[in-house]
Amino acid sequence: MQHGWGPGQLIDTRALTANETLVAAARTIRVLVRPVSFIIVVLMGVYQLAASMMFERAFGGIDLDGLEVDGWSSAISGEQFASMLLWAGTALIVGMLVSVVVGGSIVVLAESADRRHDIRTRDAVRISFDHAGATLGATVLLLTGAFGTAMVLLIIQSPLGMLVPVLGAVTVVATFLSVGFVAGALSYLILPVAILEQLGPVRTLKRAWWTLRHRPARVCGMTALASMVAISLSVLVSVLFIPLAALASGAELVWSSLNAIAISLVSIPLFTVLAMVVYLDAVTRIEGVDLRLRDQAGAP
C-alpha cells in the first residue's frame, strides 16, 4: 500500500494535541477507506442479513401489533419466549464477534500502512480473528470487574443512603457514572492493545489499565470526544435514512440493515483508529517505543 508518510509517523515525536490526534486518525482512515469499507460492508452486511433472518425466525409467528406490554404474556408462549431469547442472544454474541473482527482488521491495516508494510485485506481479517478471543475475553473480564466494583461501592455507601436518602441516591448515580465511564475508557483501549501487543485477555486488560493510569486525561478525554463525534454522525446517518425507509414500505428490515451498515461505516473506523492513535501516543510518551523504531528505520 502506498501512502505519503514515513515509518512511525502516524504518531509524532512530541505529545499530540486533541486536534492533532483527530488529524492523524482522519489521515489514516482516508488512506484505508477502500479496504476498511470493503471489510465493513461484507462482514457487517452478512451479519445484518443473518440477524434479520434470526429476527424473522424468532418473531415471525408472533403478532404483537396493538398489544400493551401487559398483554405479551398471553400472546407469547413459553416456547416462543425461549426461542426469542435464544435467537436474540445468538445475534448479540455474533454481533460482538463481528464488531471485534472488523475493528481488529482496521488496527492491523492501520499499523501496516503506518510502517509501510503491504498486507492483504483477508490477511488482516485473519490476524484480527486470531486475536478476537483476547479482545472478547478482556471485555468480559472488564464487565465482570466493573459490575463487581459497582456492587462493592454500593454496599459501602448503603448506610449513607439509609441515613440521607437524597444523598444516597446521588452517590448511587455518581457511582454508576464513574465506574461506567472508567470501564468505557478501558474498553476503548482493549482492541488496539490486544492486536498490537498480541497479549492474552488478562494481560490485555492489565495493559489497558496501565495506559489509562498513566494517561487518564488523554484517554478519558478522547473517549468522550470519540463518543460524541460517533453518536453525532450516527444520528445524522439515521436521519438521512428516515425518508428512504418511509418510501420502502414493507422492506423495513432491508433499510434497517442498510442503516446499520452505514452507521458502522462512519463509527467503527473513527472509534478504532482514534483508540489506536491514543494508545500509540501514550506508549510513545511513556516508553519511547516509536522513537526507537524510527531510529532503527533511519527516519529523521
C-alpha positions as CSV (number, residue, x, y, z in Angstrom):
1,M,0.0,0.0,0.0
2,Q,1.4,3.4,-1.0
3,H,1.0,6.4,1.2
4,G,2.6,9.7,1.9
5,W,4.3,9.4,5.4
6,G,7.2,7.5,6.6
7,P,7.6,4.7,9.2
8,G,6.1,5.5,12.5
9,Q,4.9,8.9,11.6
10,L,1.3,8.2,12.5
11,I,2.5,9.3,15.9
12,D,4.7,12.4,16.2
13,T,7.8,12.6,18.4
14,R,6.0,15.1,20.6
15,A,2.8,14.8,22.6
16,L,-0.2,15.2,20.3
17,T,-2.9,17.7,21.0
18,A,-6.6,16.6,20.6
19,N,-6.7,18.2,17.2
20,E,-3.5,16.5,16.0
21,T,-4.9,13.2,17.2
22,L,-8.0,13.7,15.2
23,V,-6.0,14.7,12.1
24,A,-3.8,11.6,12.4
25,A,-6.9,9.4,12.7
26,A,-8.6,11.1,9.7
27,R,-5.4,10.8,7.7
28,T,-5.2,7.1,8.5
29,I,-8.9,6.5,7.7
30,R,-8.5,8.3,4.4
31,V,-5.6,6.0,3.3
32,L,-7.6,2.9,4.3
33,V,-11.0,3.9,3.2
34,R,-11.3,1.3,0.5
35,P,-10.2,-1.9,2.4
36,V,-12.0,-0.7,5.5
37,S,-15.2,0.0,3.7
38,F,-15.0,-3.4,2.0
39,I,-14.5,-5.2,5.3
40,I,-17.4,-3.4,7.0
41,V,-19.8,-3.8,4.1
42,V,-19.0,-7.5,3.7
43,L,-18.8,-8.6,7.3
44,M,-21.4,-6.3,8.7
45,G,-23.7,-6.9,5.7
46,V,-23.5,-10.7,6.2
47,Y,-24.2,-10.2,9.9
48,Q,-27.1,-7.9,9.3
49,L,-28.6,-10.4,6.9
50,A,-28.1,-13.2,9.3
51,A,-29.6,-11.1,12.2
52,S,-32.6,-10.2,10.1
53,M,-33.2,-13.9,9.4
54,M,-32.8,-14.6,13.1
55,F,-35.3,-11.9,13.9
56,E,-37.8,-13.3,11.4
57,R,-37.3,-16.8,12.9
58,A,-37.8,-15.6,16.4
59,F,-40.6,-13.1,15.9
60,G,-42.2,-14.1,12.5
61,G,-45.0,-16.1,14.1
62,I,-45.8,-13.6,16.8
63,D,-48.3,-10.8,16.3
64,L,-47.6,-8.0,18.8
65,D,-49.3,-5.2,16.9
66,G,-51.6,-3.3,19.2
67,L,-50.6,-5.2,22.3
68,E,-49.7,-3.5,25.5
69,V,-46.7,-4.8,27.5
70,D,-49.1,-6.5,29.9
71,G,-50.6,-8.4,27.1
72,W,-47.4,-10.0,25.9
73,S,-47.7,-12.9,28.4
74,S,-50.9,-14.0,26.7
75,A,-49.6,-13.6,23.2
76,I,-46.3,-15.4,23.6
77,S,-46.0,-18.9,24.8
78,G,-43.1,-20.2,26.9
79,E,-41.6,-21.9,23.9
80,Q,-41.8,-18.8,21.8
81,F,-40.2,-16.7,24.6
82,A,-37.3,-19.2,24.9
83,S,-36.8,-19.1,21.1
84,M,-36.8,-15.3,21.2
85,L,-34.1,-15.3,24.0
86,L,-32.1,-17.9,22.1
87,W,-32.0,-16.0,18.8
88,A,-31.5,-12.6,20.4
89,G,-28.6,-14.0,22.4
90,T,-27.1,-15.6,19.4
91,A,-27.4,-12.4,17.4
92,L,-25.8,-10.4,20.2
93,I,-22.8,-12.8,20.5
94,V,-22.3,-13.0,16.8
95,G,-22.6,-9.2,16.5
96,M,-19.9,-8.7,19.2
97,L,-17.5,-11.1,17.4
98,V,-18.1,-9.4,14.0
99,S,-17.5,-6.0,15.5
100,V,-14.3,-7.2,17.2
101,V,-13.0,-8.8,13.9
102,V,-13.9,-5.6,11.9
103,G,-12.2,-3.3,14.4
104,G,-9.2,-5.6,14.7
105,S,-8.8,-5.7,11.0
106,I,-8.7,-1.9,10.9
107,V,-6.0,-1.8,13.5
108,V,-3.9,-4.3,11.5
109,L,-4.3,-2.4,8.3
110,A,-3.6,0.9,10.0
111,E,-0.4,-0.4,11.6
112,S,0.8,-1.9,8.4
113,A,0.1,1.3,6.5
114,D,2.0,3.3,9.1
115,R,5.0,1.0,8.9
116,R,4.8,0.8,5.1
117,H,4.1,-2.9,5.1
118,D,1.9,-4.3,2.4
119,I,-0.8,-6.6,3.7
120,R,-3.8,-8.2,2.0
121,T,-7.2,-7.4,3.4
122,R,-8.0,-11.1,4.0
123,D,-4.8,-11.5,6.0
124,A,-5.7,-8.5,8.1
125,V,-9.1,-10.2,8.8
126,R,-7.4,-13.5,9.7
127,I,-5.0,-11.8,12.1
128,S,-7.9,-10.0,13.7
129,F,-9.9,-13.2,14.0
130,D,-6.9,-14.9,15.6
131,H,-6.8,-12.3,18.4
132,A,-10.6,-11.9,18.8
133,G,-10.6,-14.2,21.8
134,A,-8.2,-12.0,23.7
135,T,-10.4,-8.9,23.0
136,L,-13.6,-10.6,23.9
137,G,-12.1,-12.3,27.0
138,A,-10.7,-9.0,28.2
139,T,-14.0,-7.3,27.6
140,V,-15.8,-10.0,29.7
141,L,-13.3,-9.6,32.5
142,L,-13.7,-5.8,32.3
143,L,-17.5,-6.0,32.5
144,T,-17.3,-8.5,35.4
145,G,-14.8,-6.3,37.3
146,A,-16.9,-3.2,36.7
147,F,-20.1,-4.8,37.9
148,G,-18.3,-6.2,41.0
149,T,-16.7,-2.8,41.7
150,A,-20.0,-1.0,41.4
151,M,-21.7,-3.5,43.8
152,V,-19.0,-3.2,46.4
153,L,-19.2,0.6,46.3
154,L,-22.9,0.5,46.6
155,I,-22.7,-1.8,49.6
156,I,-20.2,0.5,51.2
157,Q,-22.5,3.5,50.5
158,S,-25.7,1.8,51.6
159,P,-25.6,3.1,55.2
160,L,-25.4,6.7,53.9
161,G,-28.4,6.0,51.7
162,M,-30.4,4.9,54.7
163,L,-29.4,7.9,56.8
164,V,-29.8,10.5,54.0
165,P,-31.9,9.1,51.1
166,V,-31.3,12.0,48.8
167,L,-27.5,12.0,49.2
168,G,-27.6,8.2,48.9
169,A,-29.4,8.5,45.5
170,V,-26.8,11.0,44.4
171,T,-23.9,8.7,45.3
172,V,-25.6,5.8,43.6
173,V,-25.8,7.7,40.3
174,A,-22.3,9.0,40.7
175,T,-21.0,5.5,41.3
176,F,-22.6,4.1,38.2
177,L,-21.5,7.0,36.1
178,S,-17.9,7.0,37.3
179,V,-17.5,3.2,37.1
180,G,-19.2,3.2,33.7
181,F,-17.0,5.9,32.3
182,V,-13.8,4.2,33.5
183,A,-15.0,0.9,32.1
184,G,-15.8,2.7,28.8
185,A,-12.3,4.2,28.7
186,L,-10.7,0.8,29.3
187,S,-12.9,-0.9,26.7
188,Y,-11.8,1.9,24.2
189,L,-8.2,0.6,24.6
190,I,-8.7,-3.1,24.7
191,L,-8.9,-3.7,21.0
192,P,-5.7,-1.9,19.9
193,V,-3.8,-3.4,22.9
194,A,-4.9,-6.9,22.0
195,I,-4.0,-6.5,18.4
196,L,-0.8,-4.5,18.7
197,E,0.7,-6.2,21.7
198,Q,-0.7,-9.7,20.9
199,L,-1.5,-10.5,24.6
200,G,-4.0,-12.8,26.3
201,P,-7.2,-11.5,27.9
202,V,-5.8,-10.8,31.4
203,R,-2.6,-9.1,30.2
204,T,-4.6,-7.1,27.6
205,L,-6.8,-5.8,30.4
206,K,-3.8,-5.0,32.6
207,R,-2.1,-3.2,29.8
208,A,-5.2,-1.1,29.1
209,W,-5.4,-0.3,32.8
210,W,-1.7,0.6,32.8
211,T,-2.3,3.0,29.9
212,L,-5.3,4.6,31.5
213,R,-3.5,5.0,34.8
214,H,-0.5,6.8,33.1
215,R,-2.6,8.9,30.7
216,P,-6.0,9.3,32.3
217,A,-6.8,12.8,31.0
218,R,-5.9,11.9,27.4
219,V,-7.6,8.5,27.3
220,C,-10.8,9.7,29.0
221,G,-10.9,12.9,27.0
222,M,-10.5,11.2,23.7
223,T,-13.0,8.5,24.7
224,A,-15.6,11.2,25.4
225,L,-14.7,13.1,22.2
226,A,-14.9,10.0,20.0
227,S,-18.2,9.0,21.6
228,M,-19.7,12.4,20.9
229,V,-18.5,12.5,17.3
230,A,-19.6,8.9,16.6
231,I,-23.0,9.5,18.1
232,S,-23.5,12.7,16.2
233,L,-22.5,11.0,12.9
234,S,-24.7,8.0,13.6
235,V,-27.7,10.2,14.4
236,L,-27.1,12.1,11.1
237,V,-26.9,8.9,9.1
238,S,-30.1,7.6,10.7
239,V,-31.9,10.9,9.9
240,L,-30.8,10.7,6.3
241,F,-32.3,7.1,6.1
242,I,-35.7,8.2,7.5
243,P,-37.2,9.4,4.2
244,L,-35.7,6.4,2.4
245,A,-37.3,3.9,4.8
246,A,-40.6,5.8,4.5
247,L,-40.6,5.2,0.8
248,A,-39.8,1.5,1.1
249,S,-43.0,0.2,2.8
250,G,-42.7,-3.5,3.5
251,A,-38.9,-3.5,3.4
252,E,-38.2,-2.1,6.8
253,L,-35.7,-4.9,7.6
254,V,-33.7,-4.1,4.5
255,W,-33.5,-0.4,5.2
256,S,-32.7,-1.0,8.9
257,S,-29.8,-3.3,7.8
258,L,-28.5,-0.7,5.4
259,N,-28.8,2.0,8.1
260,A,-26.8,-0.2,10.5
261,I,-24.1,-0.8,7.9
262,A,-23.9,3.0,7.1
263,I,-23.6,3.8,10.8
264,S,-20.8,1.2,11.1
265,L,-19.0,2.8,8.1
266,V,-18.7,6.1,10.0
267,S,-18.5,5.0,13.6
268,I,-16.3,1.9,13.7
269,P,-13.3,3.3,11.8
270,L,-13.4,6.5,13.8
271,F,-13.6,4.8,17.2
272,T,-11.0,2.1,16.2
273,V,-8.4,4.4,14.7
274,L,-8.7,7.0,17.4
275,A,-8.2,4.4,20.0
276,M,-5.1,3.1,18.2
277,V,-3.6,6.6,17.9
278,V,-4.3,7.4,21.6
279,Y,-2.8,4.1,22.7
280,L,0.4,4.5,20.5
281,D,0.7,8.1,21.6
282,A,0.6,7.0,25.3
283,V,3.1,4.2,24.7
284,T,5.4,6.7,22.9
285,R,5.2,9.2,25.7
286,I,5.7,6.7,28.4
287,E,8.1,4.2,26.9
288,G,9.6,5.9,23.8
289,V,8.8,2.9,21.7
290,D,8.2,4.7,18.4
291,L,11.3,6.8,18.9
292,R,13.4,3.6,19.0
293,L,11.5,2.2,16.0
294,R,12.2,5.3,14.0
295,D,15.9,5.3,14.9
296,Q,16.1,1.7,13.7
297,A,14.4,2.6,10.4
298,G,16.7,5.5,9.9
299,A,14.0,8.1,9.9
300,P,14.9,11.7,10.8
